[in-house]
Amino acid sequence: MNSLGLVELSSIAAGMQAADLMLKTAEVELIISRTICSGKFMVMIGGEVAEVQSSVSAVEKSLDYALIDYFVIPNLHPDIFPAISGHTNHGELEALGILEAFSVASLIEAADAAVKSANVRLIEIRMAMALGGKAFCTLTGEVAAVTSAVESGAMIISQKGLLVNKVVIAQPRKELLSEMI
């Protein structure tokens, strides 16, 4: 599996329909298919790039009335899945970067771009549950690297008009880490 695709829909029924359509369109693996906050539905798939693109495109064409956001990321950074599952080995907390978005799709795209752009480590990606449908990620590294990564990620989210906030904390207190995880 070298590619990740995600669709985020405004309708739960359309979300279930999208999951079925994606699985019937191409040879992809279903990673997540579930409701998310504020009555939305998210479907995440993985597989070969062309297969994932075909599945996401099928939803884009058939269910565009309910589509909030979507992506296909080829060559996904290996830190993304552990950050989604909350099983990262982030080591010492250095500078702390935070990206916050109105959609899960734009946030994951931004997190991928951020870790590819600078020498940083993802701590966590939180997706829409108990967040009013928003998503955020946290990352750590040296101040300059975190600043660069946050700017790269924020640019991705801003292009879709979905940026809530971006923050870099140069010397976070250690207690902050225990509150985050």
Backbone as CSV, one residue per row, in Angstrom:
resi,resn,N_x,N_y,N_z,CA_x,CA_y,CA_z,C_x,C_y,C_z
1,MET,0.861,-1.178,0.000,0.000,0.000,0.000,0.903,1.235,0.000
2,ASN,0.832,2.015,-1.066,1.698,3.196,-1.152,0.935,4.497,-1.309
3,SER,-0.394,4.433,-1.197,-1.203,5.627,-1.373,-2.370,5.597,-0.391
4,LEU,-2.787,6.794,0.017,-3.906,6.926,0.942,-4.934,7.844,0.316
5,GLY,-6.206,7.490,0.430,-7.297,8.337,-0.049,-8.326,8.514,1.045
6,LEU,-8.966,9.674,1.063,-9.986,9.941,2.066,-11.063,10.814,1.455
7,VAL,-12.310,10.502,1.789,-13.432,11.375,1.453,-14.159,11.701,2.741
8,GLU,-14.594,12.935,2.851,-15.320,13.430,4.018,-16.638,13.982,3.498
9,LEU,-17.740,13.456,4.012,-19.052,13.795,3.477,-19.962,14.398,4.539
10,SER,-20.913,15.195,4.093,-21.851,15.869,5.000,-23.023,14.980,5.394
11,SER,-23.162,13.832,4.763,-24.284,12.927,4.994,-23.784,11.550,5.405
12,ILE,-24.374,10.998,6.440,-24.007,9.658,6.891,-24.421,8.624,5.844
13,ALA,-25.617,8.759,5.310,-26.080,7.822,4.279,-25.173,7.878,3.050
14,ALA,-24.818,9.086,2.618,-23.909,9.227,1.473,-22.535,8.662,1.812
15,GLY,-22.120,8.768,3.063,-20.841,8.211,3.484,-20.807,6.702,3.367
16,MET,-21.876,6.057,3.785,-21.946,4.599,3.651,-21.980,4.202,2.174
17,GLN,-22.711,4.976,1.385,-22.761,4.740,-0.052,-21.367,4.930,-0.664
18,ALA,-20.654,5.941,-0.224,-19.307,6.213,-0.735,-18.357,5.054,-0.419
19,ALA,-18.425,4.523,0.793,-17.554,3.396,1.167,-17.801,2.211,0.244
20,ASP,-19.057,1.909,0.010,-19.396,0.804,-0.874,-18.904,1.072,-2.300
21,LEU,-19.136,2.274,-2.792,-18.711,2.645,-4.140,-17.190,2.552,-4.290
22,MET,-16.461,3.025,-3.292,-14.995,2.995,-3.352,-14.464,1.570,-3.411
23,LEU,-15.077,0.689,-2.626,-14.630,-0.707,-2.595,-15.009,-1.455,-3.870
24,LYS,-16.103,-1.062,-4.498,-16.527,-1.709,-5.745,-15.810,-1.152,-6.971
25,THR,-15.287,0.050,-6.866,-14.653,0.699,-8.015,-13.263,0.154,-8.302
26,ALA,-12.485,-0.133,-7.257,-11.093,-0.545,-7.467,-10.635,-1.439,-6.322
27,GLU,-9.486,-2.053,-6.511,-8.892,-2.942,-5.520,-8.179,-2.092,-4.468
28,VAL,-8.942,-1.676,-3.428,-8.411,-0.852,-2.351,-8.735,-1.509,-1.014
29,GLU,-8.010,-1.108,0.010,-8.242,-1.609,1.359,-8.984,-0.549,2.169
30,LEU,-10.064,-0.942,2.818,-10.806,-0.033,3.686,-10.063,0.096,5.009
31,ILE,-9.670,1.319,5.355,-8.924,1.563,6.591,-9.856,2.090,7.677
32,ILE,-10.662,3.098,7.344,-11.631,3.669,8.285,-12.899,4.009,7.515
33,SER,-14.024,3.683,8.094,-15.325,4.070,7.558,-16.219,4.310,8.762
34,ARG,-16.469,5.599,9.076,-17.219,5.878,10.304,-17.806,7.284,10.307
35,THR,-18.753,7.453,11.221,-19.298,8.783,11.451,-18.245,9.584,12.218
36,ILE,-18.262,10.888,11.985,-17.413,11.805,12.737,-18.281,12.978,13.179
37,CYS,-17.733,13.773,14.068,-18.521,14.850,14.660,-19.107,15.786,13.632
38,SER,-20.029,16.356,14.020,-21.118,17.157,13.556,-21.855,16.519,12.405
39,GLY,-22.115,15.204,12.554,-22.965,14.491,11.605,-22.319,14.216,10.263
40,LYS,-20.995,14.177,10.215,-20.294,13.900,8.972,-19.893,12.423,8.928
41,PHE,-19.382,12.003,7.785,-18.921,10.621,7.605,-17.593,10.661,6.876
42,MET,-16.675,9.789,7.283,-15.338,9.755,6.697,-15.032,8.333,6.240
43,VAL,-14.440,8.227,5.039,-13.981,6.941,4.513,-12.520,7.106,4.116
44,MET,-11.649,6.256,4.682,-10.227,6.269,4.356,-9.863,4.923,3.744
45,ILE,-9.170,4.983,2.597,-8.755,3.767,1.899,-7.269,3.822,1.595
46,GLY,-6.691,2.665,1.329,-5.300,2.590,0.934,-5.138,1.626,-0.222
47,GLY,-4.025,1.736,-0.929,-3.732,0.845,-2.049,-2.757,1.482,-3.007
48,GLU,-2.699,0.931,-4.190,-1.857,1.497,-5.242,-2.452,2.833,-5.686
49,VAL,-1.591,3.751,-6.102,-2.006,5.120,-6.422,-3.177,5.158,-7.405
50,ALA,-3.076,4.474,-8.523,-4.132,4.522,-9.548,-5.457,3.984,-9.017
51,GLU,-5.386,2.938,-8.189,-6.603,2.341,-7.628,-7.273,3.315,-6.653
52,VAL,-6.480,3.933,-5.795,-7.008,4.896,-4.821,-7.585,6.103,-5.552
53,GLN,-6.885,6.615,-6.554,-7.393,7.752,-7.332,-8.720,7.409,-7.998
54,SER,-8.825,6.215,-8.535,-10.063,5.785,-9.189,-11.229,5.744,-8.203
55,SER,-10.990,5.203,-7.017,-12.045,5.115,-5.996,-12.496,6.487,-5.516
56,VAL,-11.545,7.371,-5.241,-11.889,8.717,-4.775,-12.603,9.486,-5.879
57,SER,-12.142,9.335,-7.107,-12.771,10.005,-8.247,-14.222,9.560,-8.440
58,ALA,-14.500,8.288,-8.201,-15.871,7.775,-8.331,-16.809,8.480,-7.355
59,VAL,-16.333,8.709,-6.146,-17.144,9.428,-5.148,-17.296,10.886,-5.556
60,GLU,-16.215,11.482,-6.009,-16.245,12.883,-6.440,-17.290,13.090,-7.539
61,LYS,-17.404,12.149,-8.459,-18.361,12.267,-9.574,-19.792,11.925,-9.161
62,SER,-19.942,10.896,-8.328,-21.288,10.398,-8.006,-21.946,11.070,-6.809
63,LEU,-21.158,11.507,-5.843,-21.715,12.016,-4.596,-21.225,13.421,-4.292
64,ASP,-20.976,14.208,-5.320,-20.426,15.553,-5.134,-21.316,16.453,-4.282
65,TYR,-22.625,16.193,-4.261,-23.554,17.002,-3.471,-23.271,16.907,-1.974
66,ALA,-22.637,15.816,-1.537,-22.374,15.611,-0.107,-20.894,15.707,0.241
67,LEU,-20.048,15.897,-0.751,-18.605,15.892,-0.538,-18.134,17.203,0.089
68,ILE,-17.523,17.107,1.263,-16.969,18.273,1.951,-15.517,18.481,1.538
69,ASP,-14.746,17.401,1.592,-13.325,17.479,1.282,-12.833,16.075,0.962
70,TYR,-11.698,15.994,0.268,-11.136,14.696,-0.103,-9.669,14.874,-0.463
71,PHE,-8.953,13.750,-0.531,-7.574,13.773,-1.015,-7.161,12.400,-1.497
72,VAL,-6.079,12.391,-2.261,-5.290,11.206,-2.570,-3.849,11.622,-2.325
73,ILE,-3.162,10.906,-1.456,-1.755,11.200,-1.180,-0.920,9.996,-1.611
74,PRO,-0.164,10.159,-2.702,0.776,9.088,-3.069,2.007,9.182,-2.170
75,ASN,2.654,8.074,-1.924,3.883,8.062,-1.118,3.693,8.749,0.234
76,LEU,2.721,8.306,0.951,2.395,8.841,2.276,3.593,8.718,3.217
77,HIS,3.857,9.757,3.992,4.959,9.732,4.955,4.671,8.649,6.002
78,PRO,5.673,7.852,6.374,5.445,6.739,7.309,5.004,7.157,8.711
79,ASP,5.141,8.423,9.084,4.708,8.866,10.417,3.199,9.099,10.518
80,ILE,2.504,9.135,9.379,1.075,9.486,9.401,0.238,8.431,10.134
81,PHE,0.358,7.152,9.780,-0.480,6.133,10.422,-0.240,6.025,11.926
82,PRO,1.009,6.006,12.400,1.185,5.979,13.859,0.583,7.212,14.544
83,ALA,0.663,8.376,13.907,0.100,9.597,14.504,-1.423,9.523,14.566
84,ILE,-2.042,8.917,13.563,-3.499,8.745,13.573,-3.910,7.784,14.685
85,SER,-3.147,6.713,14.846,-3.500,5.708,15.853,-3.058,6.096,17.257
86,GLY,-2.239,7.162,17.373,-1.790,7.620,18.680,-0.612,6.834,19.217
87,HIS,0.092,6.100,18.342,1.220,5.271,18.775,2.539,5.798,18.220
88,THR,2.860,7.041,18.511,4.109,7.600,18.008,5.188,7.529,19.072
89,ASN,6.410,7.464,18.608,7.557,7.540,19.496,8.208,8.885,19.218
90,HIS,7.659,9.926,19.795,8.075,11.290,19.474,9.299,11.738,20.256
91,GLY,9.728,10.946,21.239,10.918,11.305,22.007,10.693,12.532,22.864
92,GLU,11.753,13.287,23.057,11.712,14.504,23.874,10.870,15.582,23.197
93,LEU,10.056,16.280,23.966,9.268,17.385,23.436,10.173,18.605,23.302
94,GLU,10.381,19.022,22.062,11.164,20.224,21.807,10.154,21.341,21.544
95,ALA,10.337,22.103,20.492,9.310,23.079,20.120,8.050,22.306,19.740
96,LEU,6.903,22.899,19.966,5.628,22.243,19.678,4.911,23.009,18.575
97,GLY,4.534,22.301,17.518,3.752,22.898,16.442,2.359,22.303,16.439
98,ILE,1.368,23.140,16.168,-0.024,22.688,16.139,-0.674,23.254,14.884
99,LEU,-1.321,22.371,14.125,-2.134,22.765,12.976,-3.566,22.356,13.273
100,GLU,-4.521,23.237,12.987,-5.935,22.971,13.262,-6.742,23.319,12.016
101,ALA,-7.633,22.396,11.616,-8.391,22.570,10.375,-9.864,22.233,10.581
102,PHE,-10.683,22.771,9.674,-12.117,22.482,9.702,-12.457,21.133,9.078
103,SER,-11.490,20.472,8.421,-11.773,19.153,7.843,-10.645,18.185,8.148
104,VAL,-11.001,16.913,8.266,-10.026,15.854,8.493,-9.116,15.727,7.275
105,ALA,-9.709,15.752,6.086,-8.931,15.572,4.859,-7.829,16.619,4.733
106,SER,-8.174,17.888,4.897,-7.153,18.932,4.741,-6.078,18.828,5.818
107,LEU,-6.451,18.385,7.017,-5.476,18.260,8.096,-4.482,17.137,7.807
108,ILE,-4.948,15.989,7.350,-4.032,14.888,7.052,-3.105,15.260,5.903
109,GLU,-3.643,15.921,4.888,-2.788,16.412,3.796,-1.713,17.346,4.343
110,ALA,-2.106,18.232,5.234,-1.175,19.200,5.813,-0.132,18.515,6.683
111,ALA,-0.538,17.533,7.473,0.411,16.805,8.317,1.443,16.087,7.461
112,ASP,1.000,15.473,6.375,1.915,14.796,5.461,2.908,15.798,4.863
113,ALA,2.410,16.939,4.400,3.279,17.974,3.826,4.249,18.511,4.878
114,ALA,3.774,18.686,6.098,4.614,19.234,7.170,5.796,18.323,7.473
115,VAL,5.545,17.018,7.656,6.645,16.117,8.008,7.574,15.849,6.830
116,LYS,7.085,16.054,5.613,7.956,15.906,4.437,8.815,17.147,4.210
117,SER,8.416,18.283,4.775,9.096,19.551,4.492,10.219,19.899,5.460
118,ALA,10.252,19.278,6.628,11.245,19.655,7.635,11.541,18.462,8.545
119,ASN,12.602,18.547,9.280,13.007,17.492,10.202,12.210,17.624,11.502
120,VAL,10.983,17.123,11.471,10.092,17.150,12.632,9.507,15.759,12.842
121,ARG,8.924,15.546,14.017,8.266,14.288,14.338,6.810,14.565,14.684
122,LEU,5.920,13.822,14.066,4.499,13.945,14.407,4.268,13.318,15.771
123,ILE,3.475,13.981,16.586,3.083,13.427,17.875,1.731,12.742,17.738
124,GLU,0.780,13.470,17.145,-0.580,12.932,17.068,-1.378,13.658,15.997
125,ILE,-2.326,12.915,15.418,-3.349,13.494,14.548,-4.687,13.116,15.167
126,ARG,-5.485,14.108,15.529,-6.830,13.842,16.071,-7.854,14.233,15.014
127,MET,-8.810,13.344,14.794,-9.738,13.496,13.682,-11.192,13.611,14.115
128,ALA,-11.673,14.798,14.289,-13.087,15.134,14.318,-13.938,14.573,15.449
129,MET,-13.447,13.647,16.244,-14.263,13.103,17.324,-14.120,13.982,18.562
130,ALA,-15.247,14.461,19.062,-15.306,15.367,20.202,-14.572,16.675,19.911
131,LEU,-14.541,17.045,18.643,-13.870,18.275,18.215,-14.777,19.143,17.342
132,GLY,-16.051,18.849,17.332,-16.967,19.638,16.509,-16.692,19.491,15.019
133,GLY,-16.133,18.349,14.620,-15.850,18.108,13.210,-14.491,18.602,12.754
134,LYS,-13.765,19.288,13.621,-12.436,19.780,13.261,-11.399,18.671,13.469
135,ALA,-10.175,18.942,13.033,-9.064,18.023,13.236,-7.829,18.850,13.557
136,PHE,-6.891,18.232,14.280,-5.634,18.932,14.526,-4.505,17.918,14.631
137,CYS,-3.284,18.416,14.433,-2.109,17.581,14.644,-1.092,18.358,15.455
138,THR,-0.247,17.597,16.145,0.846,18.184,16.904,2.136,17.550,16.407
139,LEU,3.192,18.358,16.395,4.499,17.874,15.964,5.577,18.553,16.777
140,THR,6.764,17.967,16.775,7.864,18.513,17.574,9.170,18.433,16.810
141,GLY,10.127,19.224,17.246,11.456,19.306,16.655,12.074,20.629,17.055
142,GLU,13.156,20.993,16.388,13.784,22.284,16.657,12.860,23.407,16.201
143,VAL,12.966,24.562,16.826,12.051,25.679,16.558,11.981,26.018,15.071
144,ALA,13.110,26.160,14.411,13.110,26.537,12.991,12.440,25.471,12.136
145,ALA,12.702,24.199,12.432,12.087,23.111,11.664,10.578,23.065,11.897
146,VAL,10.164,23.220,13.144,8.728,23.208,13.465,8.028,24.392,12.795
147,THR,8.652,25.553,12.835,8.066,26.736,12.189,7.902,26.499,10.697
148,SER,8.919,25.956,10.060,8.859,25.660,8.625,7.770,24.630,8.320
149,ALA,7.719,23.569,9.123,6.720,22.514,8.918,5.305,23.049,9.101
150,VAL,5.089,23.838,10.137,3.757,24.403,10.391,3.345,25.315,9.238
151,GLU,4.253,26.113,8.739,3.940,26.986,7.595,3.592,26.172,6.356
152,SER,4.337,25.108,6.094,4.042,24.246,4.937,2.663,23.615,5.063
153,GLY,2.367,23.094,6.239,1.059,22.479,6.460,-0.076,23.483,6.397
154,ALA,0.139,24.651,7.009,-0.905,25.689,7.016,-1.239,26.157,5.601
155,MET,-0.229,26.196,4.742,-0.463,26.613,3.362,-1.420,25.642,2.655
156,ILE,-1.261,24.351,2.893,-2.137,23.336,2.287,-3.579,23.551,2.743
157,ILE,-3.761,23.728,4.037,-5.114,23.910,4.588,-5.707,25.235,4.111
158,SER,-4.904,26.282,4.093,-5.381,27.615,3.683,-5.853,27.636,2.239
159,GLN,-5.205,26.859,1.373,-5.608,26.813,-0.032,-7.040,26.324,-0.190
160,LYS,-7.521,25.558,0.763,-8.902,25.080,0.741,-9.821,25.970,1.574
161,GLY,-9.273,26.998,2.205,-10.069,27.889,3.048,-10.524,27.246,4.341
162,LEU,-9.752,26.265,4.846,-10.190,25.491,6.005,-9.266,25.601,7.218
163,LEU,-8.350,26.568,7.220,-7.441,26.734,8.343,-8.153,27.401,9.518
164,VAL,-8.084,26.749,10.669,-8.619,27.328,11.897,-7.513,28.121,12.595
165,ASN,-6.350,27.456,12.793,-5.251,28.123,13.476,-3.973,27.332,13.268
166,LYS,-2.854,28.003,13.495,-1.524,27.391,13.482,-0.729,28.051,14.589
167,VAL,0.024,27.237,15.351,0.762,27.756,16.499,2.107,27.044,16.579
168,VAL,3.133,27.795,16.969,4.431,27.223,17.317,4.765,27.718,18.724
169,ILE,5.019,26.775,19.608,5.404,27.104,20.985,6.870,26.709,21.131
170,ALA,7.729,27.711,21.322,9.179,27.489,21.307,9.677,26.609,22.441
171,GLN,9.249,26.846,23.628,9.723,26.067,24.776,8.529,25.641,25.625
172,PRO,7.772,24.652,25.154,6.576,24.256,25.906,6.942,23.629,27.250
173,ARG,6.128,23.883,28.220,6.308,23.245,29.535,6.076,21.750,29.401
174,LYS,6.794,20.967,30.155,6.682,19.494,30.092,5.281,19.011,30.447
175,GLU,4.574,19.748,31.309,3.223,19.348,31.700,2.285,19.333,30.504
176,LEU,2.587,20.128,29.506,1.738,20.213,28.323,1.638,18.877,27.608
177,LEU,2.739,18.134,27.545,2.745,16.840,26.881,1.804,15.870,27.572
178,SER,1.791,15.832,28.888,0.910,14.905,29.598,-0.560,15.274,29.387
179,GLU,-0.856,16.523,29.152,-2.222,16.948,28.894,-2.670,16.628,27.471
180,MET,-1.711,16.538,26.554,-2.027,16.305,25.141,-2.367,14.848,24.867
181,ILE,-1.677,13.934,25.506,-1.817,12.515,25.160,-2.569,11.761,26.231
